[in-house]
């Protein structure tokens, strides 16, 4: 049976959306009006490399069994949807039009699957012993998440690496690293059954008889998606320097010993919260994958473009470490660098 899935965010969200469309589900992408008009006229295109092939395939939504539509936030009726995917950058949810949508979603208790790097504050309330009220300073507007029921919020590690090619229209997404989305289960059992069904439907999809990468994997442990934090703190945020941004590869490999130390610290922090060592991705595997990540992270590109706000997983990790009486000087330095660069971009600080 086809489900109706609402995805807030038409850039990275189009990757998960395409996988759902391939599995026969209907998807609505929420985005700006001009982008919505483009998608409704032409559909989306996700470029994805299949295992064993040298060239990327262009997977167009107009060729898929599911139906794709695009909408502005103002035109969303929350009760039309079975599940919501959160695929925008965390600062965007502070905009009043999106806040209104989120209020309706929260009030209807529609299951939300976040594929944000920054976990919704609601999800962190599911971690035993963690005082989420002390973590609000890492969010642009923590009040956005107050109405949500933690039982209907879960987190999916956005491990696949993808970007919009700057020379293309905004309905095109290029996947550079086709790894899997790794989701923690919902606390609500009905929501979890739907998530497991989506997992199975996506796993069954083939293209010309070939397996299609970027699966949705569901785990019983709520800590599995936290494995992404080590990658973000080791690579993505260290792309931001006091000068020009650097690639994820250079951030990781310019000083591999320091990178491994940072990575291990964040893994240890996750284990202090309750994660099993097996939930983590080994550093060696991450370092190997980083060799192919030749562009700066989206956070670094945003800072270089003048953004005054970005997702602050670096601050979140620092604040959680403080709760656990832990600290790391390199992470503290990263937070200071990002703070300074964002301050330079903020017109109110000038």
FENHUKA-V990993 format. One record per backbone hydrogen bond with DSSP energy under -1.0 kcal/mol. NH is the residue of the N-H (numbers start at 0). CO is the residue of the C=O. E is the energy in kcal/mol with one decimal. If there is no record, write none. Layout:
# FENHUKA-V990993
NH CO E
NH CO E
This chain:
# FENHUKA-V990993
4 25 -2.8
5 82 -2.4
6 27 -3.1
7 84 -3.0
8 6 -1.0
8 29 -1.5
13 10 -1.3
14 11 -1.6
16 12 -2.6
17 13 -2.2
18 14 -1.9
19 15 -2.0
20 16 -2.5
21 17 -2.5
22 18 -1.1
23 20 -1.6
24 19 -2.5
25 2 -2.3
26 66 -2.5
27 4 -2.4
28 68 -2.5
29 6 -2.8
30 70 -2.4
35 31 -2.7
36 32 -2.6
37 33 -1.9
38 34 -2.7
39 35 -2.6
40 36 -1.4
41 37 -2.9
42 38 -2.7
44 170 -2.6
45 58 -2.5
46 172 -3.2
47 56 -2.4
52 49 -2.1
56 47 -3.5
58 45 -2.8
60 43 -2.3
62 59 -1.9
63 60 -1.6
65 20 -1.7
68 26 -2.1
70 28 -2.7
74 71 -1.3
75 72 -1.5
79 76 -2.1
80 77 -1.8
81 3 -2.8
82 3 -1.1
83 110 -2.7
84 5 -3.4
85 112 -2.2
86 7 -2.1
91 88 -1.7
92 89 -1.3
93 90 -1.4
94 91 -1.7
98 94 -2.5
99 95 -1.8
100 96 -1.3
101 97 -2.7
102 98 -2.3
103 99 -1.8
104 100 -2.4
105 101 -2.9
106 102 -2.6
107 103 -1.7
109 104 -1.8
111 151 -2.9
112 83 -3.3
113 153 -2.5
114 85 -2.8
122 119 -1.0
123 119 -1.2
125 122 -2.1
126 123 -1.5
129 126 -1.7
131 129 -1.3
133 130 -1.7
134 131 -1.8
137 134 -1.8
138 135 -2.0
143 140 -1.8
144 141 -1.5
145 142 -1.3
147 144 -1.0
151 148 -2.2
152 149 -1.5
153 111 -2.4
155 113 -2.9
156 181 -3.1
158 156 -2.2
160 176 -1.8
162 173 -2.3
167 164 -2.1
171 168 -1.5
172 44 -2.5
173 162 -3.1
174 46 -2.7
175 160 -2.1
176 160 -1.9
178 176 -1.9
180 214 -2.8
181 156 -1.1
182 216 -3.6
183 154 -2.4
184 218 -1.7
187 150 -1.9
191 187 -1.9
192 188 -2.2
193 189 -1.7
194 190 -2.1
195 191 -2.5
196 192 -1.9
197 193 -2.3
198 194 -2.1
199 195 -2.2
200 196 -2.6
201 197 -2.4
202 198 -2.1
203 199 -1.3
204 201 -1.2
206 209 -2.6
209 206 -1.8
216 180 -3.2
218 182 -2.9
225 222 -1.2
226 223 -1.8
227 224 -1.6
228 225 -1.6
231 227 -2.4
232 228 -2.6
233 229 -1.8
234 230 -2.7
236 231 -2.7
238 235 -1.0
239 236 -1.2
245 238 -2.0
247 294 -1.8
248 292 -2.3
250 246 -2.4
251 247 -2.1
252 248 -3.0
253 249 -2.1
258 254 -2.3
259 255 -2.4
260 256 -1.8
261 257 -2.4
262 258 -2.6
263 259 -2.4
264 260 -2.0
265 261 -2.1
266 262 -2.1
267 263 -2.3
268 264 -2.2
269 265 -2.2
270 266 -2.0
271 267 -2.1
272 268 -1.4
274 269 -2.5
278 275 -2.2
279 276 -1.2
285 281 -1.9
286 282 -3.2
287 283 -2.0
288 284 -2.1
289 285 -2.4
291 288 -1.5
292 289 -1.4
293 291 -1.3
300 296 -2.5
301 297 -2.3
302 298 -2.2
303 299 -2.4
304 300 -1.6
305 302 -1.5
306 301 -2.5
315 311 -2.2
316 312 -2.7
317 313 -1.8
318 314 -2.7
319 315 -2.5
320 316 -2.5
321 317 -2.0
322 318 -1.8
323 319 -1.5
324 321 -1.4
325 320 -3.2
331 327 -2.2
332 328 -2.1
333 329 -2.1
334 330 -2.5
335 331 -2.1
336 332 -2.5
337 333 -2.6
338 334 -2.7
339 335 -2.5
340 336 -2.5
341 337 -2.6
342 338 -2.3
343 339 -1.8
344 340 -1.1
348 345 -1.5
